[in-house]
Amino acid sequence: MRLIDDQNNQLGVLSLEAAQRIATEKGLDLVEVAPQANPPVCRLMDYGRFKFETIKKEKDQRRKQNVIKLKEMKLRPKVADHDFQTKFRGVKTFLEQGEKVKVTIMFRGREMVHQEIGRKLLDRVADAAKDIAVVERAPIMEGRNLFMILAPTHKTITAAVAAAATKEAAQPTAAAHATATKEAPQPSA
C-alpha cells in the first residue's frame, strides 16, 4: 500500500505490517483513503480528531445556512379594503423577515363561479408587494382554493439578514446591562 504521513509526505509503497508499525510509533491511526487505487492509499492521522472536526464543520455549515420558511395568508374573495390592508401588512412582515408567503383565496359555494375576483385579488397583492417580492408561482387553482407564492427579493433577504445580525449583536449588550444593574450596590435606608 502507498502510505502518506500526517504532514502529507509520501512515504512510498510499504507492506501492511510496516505501515501499522509506523502508525503505532507515531501514535496515529492508519486510515485507508483510496481503496480503489493500485496500490491502495493509506494515511496516518488521528481519526478521532478528524471525525470531530468533520462534525464541527457540518454544524457550522448548517448554522450559516439560510432556511426559508413558507408562511401562509388566507383571504376570501369578498374581503373588505381595510381587512385586505391588515392581511397585506402581515404578508409584508413575513417577506421583510426573508420568508416566502403563500397567499390563498378560499372559495365557498357559489363563489366558485367567480374565480376572476380571486385572481384580481391576487394580482392586487402581487402589485402591492412588487418592490419587496417577486411572484415565484403564478396563481393556481387547487380544489376550492386559488393560491400564489411570493418570494422576497434578494434586496429584502439581505436587509432581513442584516436586521437579524444587528438583533443578535444587541442581545449580549442587553444581558450585560442587566447583570450590571443587578450587581450595583443598593442604597441603604
C-alpha positions in Angstrom: 0.0 0.0 0.0 1.0 3.6 -0.6 1.5 5.5 2.7 1.1 9.2 3.3 2.1 10.6 6.7 0.4 13.3 8.8 2.4 16.1 7.1 1.2 15.0 3.7 4.6 13.5 2.8 4.5 10.3 0.7 6.5 7.5 2.4 6.3 5.2 -0.6 4.8 1.8 -1.1 5.1 -0.3 2.1 3.7 -3.6 3.4 0.7 -3.5 5.8 2.8 -4.6 8.7 5.4 -1.8 8.1 2.6 0.8 7.8 1.0 -0.4 11.0 4.3 -0.3 12.8 5.0 3.3 11.7 1.4 4.3 12.8 1.9 2.8 16.3 5.3 4.5 16.7 3.8 7.9 15.9 0.7 7.2 18.0 -1.7 7.7 15.0 -4.3 5.7 13.2 -3.8 4.0 9.8 -6.8 5.0 7.6 -7.4 3.7 4.1 -8.4 6.8 2.0 -8.4 5.3 -1.6 -9.1 1.6 -1.7 -9.7 1.6 -5.4 -6.2 2.9 -6.3 -3.5 0.5 -7.3 -1.8 0.1 -4.8 -4.4 1.3 -2.2 -3.6 4.6 -0.5 -3.5 4.9 3.3 -2.9 7.9 5.5 -1.6 8.4 9.0 -4.0 10.6 11.1 -5.7 11.0 14.4 -9.0 9.6 13.3 -11.0 10.8 16.4 -9.8 14.3 15.8 -10.7 14.0 12.1 -14.2 12.9 12.9 -14.6 15.7 15.5 -13.5 18.4 13.0 -15.8 17.0 10.3 -18.8 17.1 12.6 -17.9 20.6 13.7 -17.7 21.8 10.1 -21.1 20.3 9.3 -22.6 22.1 12.2 -21.1 25.4 11.2 -22.4 24.9 7.6 -25.9 24.2 9.0 -25.8 27.3 11.2 -24.8 29.5 8.3 -27.4 28.1 6.0 -30.4 30.4 5.4 -33.5 28.4 5.9 -36.6 30.0 4.3 -39.9 29.0 5.7 -43.2 29.1 3.8 -45.9 31.2 5.6 -49.5 31.3 4.5 -52.0 34.1 4.4 -55.6 33.2 3.7 -58.2 35.6 2.2 -61.7 35.4 0.9 -63.0 36.8 -2.4 -65.3 39.3 -0.6 -62.6 40.8 1.6 -63.2 44.5 2.5 -60.5 47.1 1.8 -59.5 47.5 5.4 -59.3 43.8 6.0 -57.1 43.5 2.9 -54.7 46.1 4.2 -54.5 44.3 7.5 -53.7 41.0 5.8 -51.3 42.6 3.5 -49.3 44.1 6.4 -48.9 40.5 7.6 -47.7 39.4 4.2 -45.3 42.3 4.1 -43.9 41.5 7.5 -43.2 37.9 6.5 -41.5 39.0 3.3 -39.3 41.5 5.2 -38.2 38.7 7.5 -37.0 36.8 4.5 -39.7 34.2 4.3 -41.8 33.0 1.4 -45.5 33.6 1.6 -48.3 31.5 0.1 -51.4 33.7 -0.4 -54.6 31.6 -0.6 -58.0 32.7 -1.7 -60.7 30.3 -0.3 -63.9 29.9 -2.3 -67.2 28.6 -0.8 -70.4 27.7 -2.6 -71.4 30.0 -5.5 -68.1 31.9 -5.2 -66.5 29.2 -7.3 -68.4 30.7 -10.3 -66.5 34.0 -10.0 -62.9 32.9 -9.8 -61.8 36.0 -11.6 -62.5 38.0 -8.4 -59.9 35.9 -6.6 -57.4 36.3 -9.5 -57.9 40.1 -9.3 -57.3 40.0 -5.6 -54.0 38.0 -6.0 -52.9 40.5 -8.7 -53.6 43.3 -6.3 -51.4 41.5 -3.6 -48.6 41.0 -6.2 -48.8 44.6 -7.3 -48.7 45.9 -3.8 -45.7 43.8 -2.9 -43.7 44.3 -6.2 -41.0 46.3 -4.5 -40.2 43.7 -1.8 -41.2 40.4 -3.5 -41.5 38.5 -6.8 -44.2 36.1 -7.8 -42.5 32.7 -7.5 -45.6 30.7 -8.5 -48.3 32.2 -10.6 -51.9 31.8 -9.3 -53.1 28.2 -9.5 -56.4 26.6 -8.6 -56.2 23.7 -6.2 -59.6 22.3 -5.3 -61.6 25.2 -3.9 -58.5 27.3 -3.2 -56.7 29.7 -5.5 -53.1 30.3 -4.4 -49.9 32.1 -5.4 -46.4 32.0 -3.8 -44.4 35.2 -3.2 -40.7 35.1 -2.6 -38.7 38.0 -1.1 -36.3 39.8 -3.5 -32.6 39.5 -2.9 -32.5 43.0 -1.5 -35.2 42.1 1.0 -33.4 39.0 2.2 -30.1 40.9 2.6 -32.0 43.5 4.8 -33.6 40.7 6.8 -30.2 39.1 7.5 -28.6 42.4 8.5 -31.5 43.1 10.9 -31.1 39.7 12.4 -27.4 40.2 12.9 -28.0 43.6 14.5 -30.6 42.0 16.8 -28.1 39.3 17.8 -25.3 41.8 18.4 -27.7 43.9 20.7 -28.7 40.9 22.8 -25.4 40.4 24.6 -25.3 44.1 25.4 -28.7 44.0 27.0 -27.7 40.9 29.0 -24.5 42.7 30.2 -26.6 45.7 31.2 -29.0 43.5 33.2 -26.2 41.8 35.1 -24.5 45.2 35.8 -27.7 46.6 37.3 -28.1 43.5 39.4 -24.6 43.8 40.7 -24.9 47.5 41.5 -25.0 48.2 45.3 -28.4 49.1 46.7 -28.6 52.3 48.7 -29.3 51.7 52.3 -32.2 53.4 54.0 
